[in-house]
Amino acid sequence: MIRLPILKDELAFIEKLLPDLETRPDLAHLAGQIKKRIEKIRQEFAP
């Protein structure tokens, strides 16, 4: 599937932004939810 490498790159980019979101009190909850979703997506493409 061609889109899989692109999706992996996008997830990596978002993961790099998460530490900045976590430090903001107004966005910390959102960052936690994003982390959970990224982990779920990664598990879906794990062989």
N, CA, C and O of each residue as an XYZ file, in Angstrom:
188
protein
N       0.849     -1.187      0.000
C       0.000      0.000      0.000
C       0.890      1.244      0.000
O       1.755      1.382      0.865
N       0.694      2.124     -0.934
C       1.526      3.304     -1.098
C       1.336      4.317      0.022
O       2.295      4.993      0.395
N       0.166      4.441      0.556
C      -0.104      5.470      1.560
C       0.478      5.164      2.929
O       0.609      6.070      3.752
N       0.826      3.928      3.195
C       1.334      3.556      4.509
C       2.600      4.324      4.899
O       2.662      4.836      6.017
N       3.612      4.427      4.029
C       4.791      5.218      4.421
C       4.456      6.689      4.687
O       5.044      7.312      5.571
N       3.530      7.229      3.937
C       3.133      8.624      4.137
C       2.445      8.776      5.489
O       2.710      9.733      6.217
N       1.572      7.845      5.827
C       0.887      7.880      7.113
C       1.887      7.757      8.262
O       1.765      8.456      9.268
N       2.860      6.884      8.118
C       3.883      6.738      9.158
C       4.667      8.035      9.337
O       4.976      8.423     10.463
N       4.983      8.691      8.255
C       5.691      9.981      8.333
C       4.833     11.038      9.023
O       5.334     11.822      9.829
N       3.567     11.056      8.712
C       2.664     12.029      9.325
C       2.531     11.778     10.828
O       2.518     12.723     11.617
N       2.433     10.510     11.225
C       2.355     10.179     12.645
C       3.626     10.611     13.372
O       3.562     11.139     14.482
N       4.769     10.387     12.749
C       6.041     10.793     13.359
C       6.089     12.312     13.533
O       6.563     12.804     14.557
N       5.606     13.048     12.546
C       5.581     14.506     12.630
C       4.701     14.967     13.795
O       5.086     15.847     14.566
N       3.527     14.368     13.910
C       2.606     14.736     14.995
C       3.220     14.395     16.352
O       3.098     15.160     17.309
N       3.878     13.240     16.424
C       4.517     12.844     17.689
C       5.585     13.837     18.124
O       5.785     14.055     19.319
N       6.263     14.433     17.167
C       7.280     15.445     17.505
C       6.644     16.691     18.109
O       7.280     17.376     18.910
N       5.419     16.991     17.746
C       4.731     18.175     18.258
C       4.101     17.947     19.631
O       3.833     18.909     20.351
N       3.863     16.700     20.000
C       3.154     16.393     21.239
C       3.803     16.961     22.501
O       3.077     17.462     23.360
N       5.127     16.911     22.663
C       5.706     17.466     23.894
C       5.357     18.948     24.107
O       5.152     19.380     25.241
N       5.293     19.706     23.039
C       4.911     21.113     23.159
C       3.453     21.248     23.591
O       3.115     22.122     24.388
N       2.606     20.393     23.071
C       1.191     20.435     23.459
C       1.003     20.032     24.921
O       0.173     20.599     25.630
N       1.777     19.056     25.354
C       1.643     18.555     26.727
C       2.007     19.606     27.773
O       1.507     19.563     28.897
N       2.862     20.534     27.414
C       3.276     21.551     28.381
C       2.237     22.655     28.547
O       2.301     23.433     29.499
N       1.294     22.721     27.633
C       0.237     23.734     27.742
C      -0.951     23.161     28.490
O      -1.530     22.165     28.056
N      -1.321     23.763     29.594
C      -2.433     23.224     30.388
C      -3.732     23.091     29.600
O      -4.508     22.163     29.831
N      -3.971     24.009     28.673
C      -5.212     23.960     27.907
C      -5.213     22.884     26.821
O      -6.268     22.549     26.283
N      -4.043     22.342     26.498
C      -3.958     21.342     25.436
C      -3.437     19.988     25.910
O      -3.351     19.056     25.111
N      -3.094     19.858     27.168
C      -2.515     18.618     27.677
C      -3.470     17.436     27.495
O      -3.040     16.346     27.118
N      -4.748     17.642     27.758
C      -5.723     16.555     27.588
C      -5.798     16.128     26.120
O      -5.840     14.935     25.818
N      -5.814     17.088     25.228
C      -5.848     16.788     23.800
C      -4.608     15.993     23.395
O      -4.709     15.035     22.629
N      -3.449     16.381     23.901
C      -2.211     15.671     23.581
C      -2.294     14.221     24.034
O      -1.849     13.322     23.321
N      -2.851     13.989     25.195
C      -3.013     12.621     25.686
C      -3.914     11.801     24.787
O      -3.632     10.632     24.524
N      -4.990     12.397     24.314
C      -5.902     11.700     23.416
C      -5.229     11.399     22.071
O      -5.437     10.333     21.492
N      -4.436     12.333     21.590
C      -3.718     12.124     20.329
C      -2.721     10.985     20.478
O      -2.595     10.151     19.581
N      -2.005     10.941     21.609
C      -1.049      9.858     21.844
C      -1.739      8.502     21.814
O      -1.228      7.556     21.214
N      -2.886      8.406     22.453
C      -3.633      7.143     22.467
C      -4.035      6.735     21.052
O      -3.921      5.567     20.679
N      -4.495      7.682     20.288
C      -4.935      7.389     18.915
C      -3.757      6.970     18.039
O      -3.881      6.044     17.237
N      -2.616      7.642     18.186
C      -1.425      7.275     17.410
C      -1.014      5.847     17.743
O      -0.693      5.070     16.844
N      -1.022      5.498     19.015
C      -0.643      4.148     19.421
C      -1.601      3.119     18.807
O      -1.166      2.068     18.336
N      -2.876      3.417     18.813
C      -3.866      2.506     18.228
C      -3.616      2.331     16.723
O      -3.688      1.216     16.207
N      -3.328      3.419     16.032
C      -3.059      3.352     14.585
C      -1.790      2.535     14.330
O      -1.755      1.700     13.425
N      -0.756      2.778     15.126
C       0.496      2.025     14.949
C       0.268      0.526     15.153
O       0.853     -0.288     14.438
N      -0.557      0.161     16.100
C      -0.847     -1.253     16.339
C      -1.573     -1.870     15.145
O      -1.419     -3.057     14.860
N      -2.352     -1.064     14.462
C      -3.075     -1.569     13.299
C      -2.127     -1.929     12.157
O      -2.411     -2.856     11.400
N      -0.975     -1.195     12.013
C      -0.083     -1.616     10.953
C       1.051     -2.485     11.399
O       1.905     -2.830     10.581
N       1.105     -2.853     12.639
C       2.132     -3.782     13.103
C       1.844     -5.173     12.509
O       0.708     -5.646     12.538
N       2.872     -5.806     11.981
C       2.661     -7.131     11.368
C       2.338     -8.193     12.402
O       2.134     -9.355     12.050
